[in-house]
């Protein structure tokens, strides 16, 4: 019975972590989309207070974050504005 309880606990913790990571991904994508530098968005207290370094690395690997960065870079080149959110 303890084994089942441990598996359920682990499942719920992972589910909670995934939801939290998803919210942070949405936040980072929105901030970068609004012209904020990625480094500034990642150092924001909202992000720092919610994710460990390990979880933050996983967020950076999410396709949504990579797409937001690509759009930001593309827009900067189109505008010839290479300050990238300054």
Biopython code that builds the backbone (N, CA, C, O; Angstrom):
import numpy as np
from Bio.PDB.StructureBuilder import StructureBuilder

atoms = [
    (1, "UNK", "N", (0.813, -1.192, 0.000)),
    (1, "UNK", "CA", (0.000, 0.000, 0.000)),
    (1, "UNK", "C", (0.865, 1.267, 0.000)),
    (1, "UNK", "O", (0.516, 2.258, -0.641)),
    (2, "UNK", "N", (1.979, 1.231, 0.713)),
    (2, "UNK", "CA", (2.868, 2.392, 0.760)),
    (2, "UNK", "C", (3.433, 2.689, -0.626)),
    (2, "UNK", "O", (3.615, 3.850, -0.991)),
    (3, "UNK", "N", (3.711, 1.632, -1.400)),
    (3, "UNK", "CA", (4.237, 1.811, -2.747)),
    (3, "UNK", "C", (3.236, 2.558, -3.626)),
    (3, "UNK", "O", (3.619, 3.447, -4.386)),
    (4, "UNK", "N", (1.979, 2.205, -3.527)),
    (4, "UNK", "CA", (0.937, 2.882, -4.293)),
    (4, "UNK", "C", (0.830, 4.349, -3.864)),
    (4, "UNK", "O", (0.710, 5.237, -4.708)),
    (5, "UNK", "N", (0.872, 4.594, -2.574)),
    (5, "UNK", "CA", (0.802, 5.965, -2.066)),
    (5, "UNK", "C", (1.987, 6.788, -2.572)),
    (5, "UNK", "O", (1.823, 7.956, -2.924)),
    (6, "UNK", "N", (3.163, 6.194, -2.610)),
    (6, "UNK", "CA", (4.353, 6.892, -3.121)),
    (6, "UNK", "C", (4.192, 7.216, -4.597)),
    (6, "UNK", "O", (4.551, 8.309, -5.035)),
    (7, "UNK", "N", (3.662, 6.285, -5.362)),
    (7, "UNK", "CA", (3.460, 6.522, -6.796)),
    (7, "UNK", "C", (2.428, 7.625, -7.031)),
    (7, "UNK", "O", (2.604, 8.467, -7.911)),
    (8, "UNK", "N", (1.371, 7.617, -6.256)),
    (8, "UNK", "CA", (0.351, 8.661, -6.388)),
    (8, "UNK", "C", (0.943, 10.016, -6.020)),
    (8, "UNK", "O", (0.710, 11.004, -6.716)),
    (9, "UNK", "N", (1.701, 10.069, -4.941)),
    (9, "UNK", "CA", (2.346, 11.319, -4.511)),
    (9, "UNK", "C", (3.284, 11.840, -5.594)),
    (9, "UNK", "O", (3.271, 13.029, -5.914)),
    (10, "UNK", "N", (4.090, 10.957, -6.154)),
    (10, "UNK", "CA", (5.020, 11.348, -7.220)),
    (10, "UNK", "C", (4.261, 11.872, -8.433)),
    (10, "UNK", "O", (4.641, 12.889, -9.014)),
    (11, "UNK", "N", (3.188, 11.180, -8.816)),
    (11, "UNK", "CA", (2.373, 11.608, -9.948)),
    (11, "UNK", "C", (1.812, 13.010, -9.719)),
    (11, "UNK", "O", (1.878, 13.863, -10.604)),
    (12, "UNK", "N", (1.266, 13.241, -8.543)),
    (12, "UNK", "CA", (0.677, 14.548, -8.238)),
    (12, "UNK", "C", (1.731, 15.646, -8.196)),
    (12, "UNK", "O", (1.475, 16.768, -8.632)),
    (13, "UNK", "N", (2.907, 15.334, -7.676)),
    (13, "UNK", "CA", (3.986, 16.323, -7.653)),
    (13, "UNK", "C", (4.425, 16.677, -9.067)),
    (13, "UNK", "O", (4.659, 17.846, -9.374)),
    (14, "UNK", "N", (4.537, 15.669, -9.930)),
    (14, "UNK", "CA", (4.920, 15.923, -11.319)),
    (14, "UNK", "C", (3.856, 16.733, -12.038)),
    (14, "UNK", "O", (4.175, 17.639, -12.809)),
    (15, "UNK", "N", (2.600, 16.413, -11.791)),
    (15, "UNK", "CA", (1.504, 17.152, -12.403)),
    (15, "UNK", "C", (1.537, 18.615, -11.969)),
    (15, "UNK", "O", (1.381, 19.516, -12.793)),
    (16, "UNK", "N", (1.738, 18.842, -10.694)),
    (16, "UNK", "CA", (1.819, 20.197, -10.165)),
    (16, "UNK", "C", (3.006, 20.942, -10.769)),
    (16, "UNK", "O", (2.888, 22.109, -11.141)),
    (17, "UNK", "N", (4.143, 20.269, -10.863)),
    (17, "UNK", "CA", (5.342, 20.871, -11.449)),
    (17, "UNK", "C", (5.104, 21.239, -12.900)),
    (17, "UNK", "O", (5.500, 22.319, -13.339)),
    (18, "UNK", "N", (4.452, 20.342, -13.662)),
    (18, "UNK", "CA", (4.185, 20.615, -15.068)),
    (18, "UNK", "C", (3.284, 21.837, -15.236)),
    (18, "UNK", "O", (3.518, 22.662, -16.119)),
    (19, "UNK", "N", (2.264, 21.955, -14.400)),
    (19, "UNK", "CA", (1.380, 23.117, -14.476)),
    (19, "UNK", "C", (2.144, 24.396, -14.153)),
    (19, "UNK", "O", (1.965, 25.416, -14.819)),
    (20, "UNK", "N", (2.982, 24.342, -13.147)),
    (20, "UNK", "CA", (3.778, 25.504, -12.765)),
    (20, "UNK", "C", (4.733, 25.885, -13.891)),
    (20, "UNK", "O", (4.851, 27.059, -14.239)),
    (21, "UNK", "N", (5.408, 24.898, -14.455)),
    (21, "UNK", "CA", (6.314, 25.172, -15.570)),
    (21, "UNK", "C", (5.559, 25.770, -16.741)),
    (21, "UNK", "O", (6.054, 26.693, -17.388)),
    (22, "UNK", "N", (4.362, 25.257, -17.026)),
    (22, "UNK", "CA", (3.565, 25.791, -18.127)),
    (22, "UNK", "C", (3.219, 27.259, -17.902)),
    (22, "UNK", "O", (3.264, 28.059, -18.837)),
    (23, "UNK", "N", (2.874, 27.615, -16.666)),
    (23, "UNK", "CA", (2.562, 29.015, -16.367)),
    (23, "UNK", "C", (3.798, 29.899, -16.524)),
    (23, "UNK", "O", (3.705, 31.026, -17.012)),
    (24, "UNK", "N", (4.944, 29.386, -16.111)),
    (24, "UNK", "CA", (6.181, 30.164, -16.259)),
    (24, "UNK", "C", (6.534, 30.300, -17.735)),
    (24, "UNK", "O", (6.981, 31.363, -18.165)),
    (25, "UNK", "N", (6.343, 29.243, -18.515)),
    (25, "UNK", "CA", (6.590, 29.316, -19.963)),
    (25, "UNK", "C", (5.706, 30.396, -20.574)),
    (25, "UNK", "O", (6.188, 31.222, -21.349)),
    (26, "UNK", "N", (4.425, 30.400, -20.237)),
    (26, "UNK", "CA", (3.512, 31.412, -20.763)),
    (26, "UNK", "C", (3.990, 32.817, -20.394)),
    (26, "UNK", "O", (3.948, 33.731, -21.217)),
    (27, "UNK", "N", (4.439, 32.978, -19.162)),
    (27, "UNK", "CA", (4.922, 34.274, -18.694)),
    (27, "UNK", "C", (6.157, 34.712, -19.486)),
    (27, "UNK", "O", (6.220, 35.842, -19.971)),
    (28, "UNK", "N", (7.130, 33.819, -19.615)),
    (28, "UNK", "CA", (8.374, 34.158, -20.319)),
    (28, "UNK", "C", (8.080, 34.477, -21.781)),
    (28, "UNK", "O", (8.607, 35.449, -22.322)),
    (29, "UNK", "N", (7.247, 33.670, -22.421)),
    (29, "UNK", "CA", (6.897, 33.910, -23.829)),
    (29, "UNK", "C", (6.217, 35.268, -23.974)),
    (29, "UNK", "O", (6.533, 36.022, -24.894)),
    (30, "UNK", "N", (5.291, 35.584, -23.079)),
    (30, "UNK", "CA", (4.591, 36.871, -23.131)),
    (30, "UNK", "C", (5.568, 38.027, -22.935)),
    (30, "UNK", "O", (5.509, 39.022, -23.657)),
    (31, "UNK", "N", (6.466, 37.896, -21.960)),
    (31, "UNK", "CA", (7.412, 38.978, -21.679)),
    (31, "UNK", "C", (8.372, 39.201, -22.852)),
    (31, "UNK", "O", (8.635, 40.342, -23.230)),
    (32, "UNK", "N", (8.889, 38.125, -23.420)),
    (32, "UNK", "CA", (9.785, 38.249, -24.573)),
    (32, "UNK", "C", (9.015, 38.826, -25.757)),
    (32, "UNK", "O", (9.537, 39.657, -26.501)),
    (33, "UNK", "N", (7.775, 38.382, -25.925)),
    (33, "UNK", "CA", (6.933, 38.912, -26.994)),
    (33, "UNK", "C", (6.653, 40.400, -26.839)),
    (33, "UNK", "O", (6.426, 41.097, -27.828)),
    (34, "UNK", "N", (6.666, 40.886, -25.610)),
    (34, "UNK", "CA", (6.460, 42.312, -25.339)),
    (34, "UNK", "C", (7.753, 43.115, -25.433)),
    (34, "UNK", "O", (7.771, 44.313, -25.152)),
    (35, "UNK", "N", (8.836, 42.443, -25.832)),
    (35, "UNK", "CA", (10.092, 43.155, -26.054)),
    (35, "UNK", "C", (11.090, 43.076, -24.916)),
    (35, "UNK", "O", (12.142, 43.714, -24.970)),
    (36, "UNK", "N", (10.783, 42.318, -23.906)),
    (36, "UNK", "CA", (11.707, 42.194, -22.779)),
    (36, "UNK", "C", (12.829, 41.223, -23.130)),
    (36, "UNK", "O", (12.611, 40.244, -23.844)),
    (37, "UNK", "N", (14.020, 41.495, -22.631)),
    (37, "UNK", "CA", (15.140, 40.579, -22.843)),
    (37, "UNK", "C", (14.869, 39.267, -22.118)),
    (37, "UNK", "O", (14.279, 39.251, -21.037)),
    (38, "UNK", "N", (15.303, 38.178, -22.720)),
    (38, "UNK", "CA", (15.111, 36.865, -22.114)),
    (38, "UNK", "C", (15.758, 36.813, -20.734)),
    (38, "UNK", "O", (15.151, 36.315, -19.786)),
    (39, "UNK", "N", (16.967, 37.315, -20.613)),
    (39, "UNK", "CA", (17.671, 37.277, -19.325)),
    (39, "UNK", "C", (16.882, 38.020, -18.249)),
    (39, "UNK", "O", (16.821, 37.576, -17.103)),
    (40, "UNK", "N", (16.281, 39.149, -18.617)),
    (40, "UNK", "CA", (15.490, 39.909, -17.650)),
    (40, "UNK", "C", (14.241, 39.129, -17.237)),
    (40, "UNK", "O", (13.886, 39.093, -16.059)),
    (41, "UNK", "N", (13.588, 38.513, -18.202)),
    (41, "UNK", "CA", (12.389, 37.726, -17.895)),
    (41, "UNK", "C", (12.738, 36.541, -16.993)),
    (41, "UNK", "O", (11.995, 36.229, -16.062)),
    (42, "UNK", "N", (13.861, 35.884, -17.267)),
    (42, "UNK", "CA", (14.255, 34.719, -16.469)),
    (42, "UNK", "C", (14.697, 35.098, -15.066)),
    (42, "UNK", "O", (14.582, 34.296, -14.140)),
    (43, "UNK", "N", (15.196, 36.302, -14.906)),
    (43, "UNK", "CA", (15.630, 36.762, -13.577)),
    (43, "UNK", "C", (14.515, 37.455, -12.809)),
    (43, "UNK", "O", (14.723, 37.897, -11.679)),
    (44, "UNK", "N", (13.352, 37.552, -13.403)),
    (44, "UNK", "CA", (12.209, 38.164, -12.749)),
    (44, "UNK", "C", (11.845, 37.371, -11.493)),
    (44, "UNK", "O", (11.896, 36.141, -11.511)),
    (45, "UNK", "N", (11.484, 38.043, -10.419)),
    (45, "UNK", "CA", (11.098, 37.330, -9.196)),
    (45, "UNK", "C", (9.977, 36.313, -9.410)),
    (45, "UNK", "O", (9.941, 35.285, -8.734)),
    (46, "UNK", "N", (9.061, 36.590, -10.344)),
    (46, "UNK", "CA", (7.989, 35.632, -10.621)),
    (46, "UNK", "C", (8.566, 34.284, -11.027)),
    (46, "UNK", "O", (8.087, 33.238, -10.588)),
    (47, "UNK", "N", (9.591, 34.310, -11.863)),
    (47, "UNK", "CA", (10.224, 33.072, -12.336)),
    (47, "UNK", "C", (11.113, 32.487, -11.253)),
    (47, "UNK", "O", (11.026, 31.298, -10.949)),
    (48, "UNK", "N", (11.966, 33.313, -10.670)),
    (48, "UNK", "CA", (12.945, 32.843, -9.682)),
    (48, "UNK", "C", (12.297, 32.241, -8.435)),
    (48, "UNK", "O", (12.835, 31.306, -7.842)),
    (49, "UNK", "N", (11.158, 32.770, -8.046)),
    (49, "UNK", "CA", (10.499, 32.267, -6.850)),
    (49, "UNK", "C", (9.735, 30.970, -7.091)),
    (49, "UNK", "O", (9.264, 30.343, -6.143)),
    (50, "UNK", "N", (9.612, 30.571, -8.336)),
    (50, "UNK", "CA", (8.798, 29.400, -8.647)),
    (50, "UNK", "C", (9.583, 28.200, -9.162)),
    (50, "UNK", "O", (9.117, 27.065, -9.055)),
    (51, "UNK", "N", (10.767, 28.438, -9.718)),
    (51, "UNK", "CA", (11.496, 27.338, -10.337)),
    (51, "UNK", "C", (12.924, 27.221, -9.818)),
    (51, "UNK", "O", (13.607, 28.219, -9.585)),
    (52, "UNK", "N", (13.351, 25.983, -9.645)),
    (52, "UNK", "CA", (14.757, 25.722, -9.343)),
    (52, "UNK", "C", (15.559, 25.892, -10.637)),
    (52, "UNK", "O", (14.982, 26.036, -11.715)),
    (53, "UNK", "N", (16.863, 25.875, -10.527)),
    (53, "UNK", "CA", (17.713, 25.978, -11.719)),
    (53, "UNK", "C", (17.431, 24.829, -12.689)),
    (53, "UNK", "O", (17.386, 25.030, -13.903)),
    (54, "UNK", "N", (17.243, 23.635, -12.151)),
    (54, "UNK", "CA", (16.961, 22.470, -12.995)),
    (54, "UNK", "C", (15.661, 22.647, -13.773)),
    (54, "UNK", "O", (15.604, 22.376, -14.972)),
    (55, "UNK", "N", (14.632, 23.101, -13.088)),
    (55, "UNK", "CA", (13.343, 23.302, -13.743)),
    (55, "UNK", "C", (13.412, 24.453, -14.734)),
    (55, "UNK", "O", (12.753, 24.420, -15.773)),
    (56, "UNK", "N", (14.196, 25.457, -14.423)),
    (56, "UNK", "CA", (14.366, 26.580, -15.342)),
    (56, "UNK", "C", (15.030, 26.120, -16.636)),
    (56, "UNK", "O", (14.665, 26.573, -17.721)),
    (57, "UNK", "N", (15.998, 25.228, -16.522)),
    (57, "UNK", "CA", (16.637, 24.677, -17.724)),
    (57, "UNK", "C", (15.612, 23.949, -18.599)),
    (57, "UNK", "O", (15.656, 24.039, -19.826)),
    (58, "UNK", "N", (14.698, 23.234, -17.960)),
    (58, "UNK", "CA", (13.656, 22.530, -18.727)),
    (58, "UNK", "C", (12.748, 23.527, -19.435)),
    (58, "UNK", "O", (12.319, 23.290, -20.564)),
    (59, "UNK", "N", (12.457, 24.637, -18.774)),
    (59, "UNK", "CA", (11.617, 25.660, -19.394)),
    (59, "UNK", "C", (12.292, 26.213, -20.643)),
    (59, "UNK", "O", (11.629, 26.453, -21.653)),
    (60, "UNK", "N", (13.589, 26.414, -20.582)),
    (60, "UNK", "CA", (14.318, 26.965, -21.730)),
    (60, "UNK", "C", (14.324, 26.024, -22.925)),
    (60, "UNK", "O", (14.562, 26.457, -24.053)),
    (61, "UNK", "N", (14.067, 24.752, -22.692)),
    (61, "UNK", "CA", (14.033, 23.772, -23.770)),
    (61, "UNK", "C", (12.657, 23.650, -24.408)),
    (61, "UNK", "O", (12.499, 22.938, -25.400)),
    (62, "UNK", "N", (11.665, 24.327, -23.857)),
    (62, "UNK", "CA", (10.298, 24.233, -24.374)),
    (62, "UNK", "C", (10.215, 24.912, -25.743)),
    (62, "UNK", "O", (10.757, 26.001, -25.935)),
    (63, "UNK", "N", (9.539, 24.269, -26.684)),
    (63, "UNK", "CA", (9.406, 24.856, -28.028)),
    (63, "UNK", "C", (8.782, 26.251, -28.020)),
    (63, "UNK", "O", (9.147, 27.090, -28.844)),
    (64, "UNK", "N", (7.856, 26.510, -27.111)),
    (64, "UNK", "CA", (7.213, 27.823, -27.067)),
    (64, "UNK", "C", (8.208, 28.924, -26.750)),
    (64, "UNK", "O", (8.126, 30.016, -27.313)),
    (65, "UNK", "N", (9.140, 28.650, -25.860)),
    (65, "UNK", "CA", (10.150, 29.644, -25.497)),
    (65, "UNK", "C", (11.105, 29.861, -26.660)),
    (65, "UNK", "O", (11.453, 30.998, -26.975)),
    (66, "UNK", "N", (11.522, 28.794, -27.289)),
    (66, "UNK", "CA", (12.421, 28.899, -28.437)),
    (66, "UNK", "C", (11.749, 29.667, -29.570)),
    (66, "UNK", "O", (12.383, 30.511, -30.203)),
    (67, "UNK", "N", (10.474, 29.386, -29.834)),
    (67, "UNK", "CA", (9.738, 30.115, -30.876)),
    (67, "UNK", "C", (9.648, 31.604, -30.558)),
    (67, "UNK", "O", (9.820, 32.438, -31.447)),
    (68, "UNK", "N", (9.381, 31.941, -29.298)),
    (68, "UNK", "CA", (9.294, 33.352, -28.901)),
    (68, "UNK", "C", (10.624, 34.062, -29.129)),
    (68, "UNK", "O", (10.652, 35.209, -29.576)),
    (69, "UNK", "N", (11.710, 33.389, -28.824)),
    (69, "UNK", "CA", (13.032, 33.989, -29.047)),
    (69, "UNK", "C", (13.298, 34.182, -30.529)),
    (69, "UNK", "O", (13.822, 35.214, -30.948)),
    (70, "UNK", "N", (12.933, 33.186, -31.316)),
    (70, "UNK", "CA", (13.133, 33.307, -32.765)),
    (70, "UNK", "C", (12.327, 34.475, -33.332)),
    (70, "UNK", "O", (12.820, 35.218, -34.181)),
    (71, "UNK", "N", (11.086, 34.636, -32.864)),
    (71, "UNK", "CA", (10.257, 35.760, -33.332)),
    (71, "UNK", "C", (10.873, 37.091, -32.916)),
    (71, "UNK", "O", (10.881, 38.048, -33.690)),
    (72, "UNK", "N", (11.388, 37.147, -31.690)),
    (72, "UNK", "CA", (12.011, 38.368, -31.191)),
    (72, "UNK", "C", (13.233, 38.736, -32.038)),
    (72, "UNK", "O", (13.420, 39.899, -32.397)),
    (73, "UNK", "N", (14.045, 37.757, -32.348)),
    (73, "UNK", "CA", (15.238, 37.999, -33.164)),
    (73, "UNK", "C", (14.845, 38.406, -34.578)),
    (73, "UNK", "O", (15.432, 39.327, -35.145)),
    (74, "UNK", "N", (13.857, 37.728, -35.147)),
    (74, "UNK", "CA", (13.399, 38.049, -36.496)),
    (74, "UNK", "C", (12.862, 39.473, -36.574)),
    (74, "UNK", "O", (13.168, 40.212, -37.509)),
    (75, "UNK", "N", (12.064, 39.845, -35.589)),
    (75, "UNK", "CA", (11.518, 41.205, -35.549)),
    (75, "UNK", "C", (12.628, 42.235, -35.426)),
    (75, "UNK", "O", (12.578, 43.283, -36.070)),
    (76, "UNK", "N", (13.623, 41.948, -34.610)),
    (76, "UNK", "CA", (14.746, 42.873, -34.446)),
    (76, "UNK", "C", (15.483, 43.073, -35.769)),
    (76, "UNK", "O", (15.876, 44.193, -36.098)),
    (77, "UNK", "N", (15.670, 42.005, -36.520)),
    (77, "UNK", "CA", (16.358, 42.131, -37.805)),
    (77, "UNK", "C", (15.501, 42.893, -38.806)),
    (77, "UNK", "O", (16.019, 43.692, -39.586)),
    (78, "UNK", "N", (14.192, 42.651, -38.790)),
    (78, "UNK", "CA", (13.309, 43.375, -39.714)),
    (78, "UNK", "C", (13.345, 44.868, -39.434)),
    (78, "UNK", "O", (13.325, 45.675, -40.363)),
    (79, "UNK", "N", (13.397, 45.235, -38.178)),
    (79, "UNK", "CA", (13.414, 46.648, -37.777)),
    (79, "UNK", "C", (14.815, 47.237, -37.726)),
    (79, "UNK", "O", (14.996, 48.440, -37.541)),
    (80, "UNK", "N", (15.802, 46.363, -37.895)),
    (80, "UNK", "CA", (17.208, 46.767, -37.759)),
    (80, "UNK", "C", (17.459, 47.371, -36.372)),
    (80, "UNK", "O", (18.212, 48.331, -36.206)),
    (81, "UNK", "N", (16.799, 46.767, -35.399)),
    (81, "UNK", "CA", (16.938, 47.185, -33.996)),
    (81, "UNK", "C", (17.596, 46.024, -33.269)),
    (81, "UNK", "O", (16.933, 45.050, -32.914)),
    (82, "UNK", "N", (18.874, 46.126, -33.052)),
    (82, "UNK", "CA", (19.630, 45.008, -32.505)),
    (82, "UNK", "C", (19.877, 45.127, -31.003)),
    (82, "UNK", "O", (20.811, 44.527, -30.472)),
    (83, "UNK", "N", (19.052, 45.889, -30.338)),
    (83, "UNK", "CA", (19.183, 46.007, -28.897)),
    (83, "UNK", "C", (18.467, 44.860, -28.178)),
    (83, "UNK", "O", (18.700, 44.637, -26.990)),
    (84, "UNK", "N", (17.599, 44.131, -28.887)),
    (84, "UNK", "CA", (16.891, 42.974, -28.361)),
    (84, "UNK", "C", (16.210, 43.258, -27.029)),
    (84, "UNK", "O", (16.484, 42.598, -26.027)),
    (85, "UNK", "N", (15.330, 44.234, -27.029)),
    (85, "UNK", "CA", (14.482, 44.464, -25.875)),
    (85, "UNK", "C", (15.007, 45.460, -24.866)),
    (85, "UNK", "O", (14.461, 45.553, -23.766)),
    (86, "UNK", "N", (16.028, 46.197, -25.190)),
    (86, "UNK", "CA", (16.521, 47.204, -24.234)),
    (86, "UNK", "C", (15.605, 48.367, -24.168)),
    (86, "UNK", "O", (15.858, 49.310, -23.418)),
]
sb = StructureBuilder()
sb.init_structure("model")
sb.init_model(0)
sb.init_chain("A")
sb.init_seg("    ")
for serial, (resi, resn, name, xyz) in enumerate(atoms, 1):
    if name == "N":
        sb.init_residue(resn, " ", resi, " ")
    sb.init_atom(name, np.array(xyz, "f"), 0.0, 1.0, " ", f" {name:<3s}", serial, name[0])
structure = sb.get_structure()
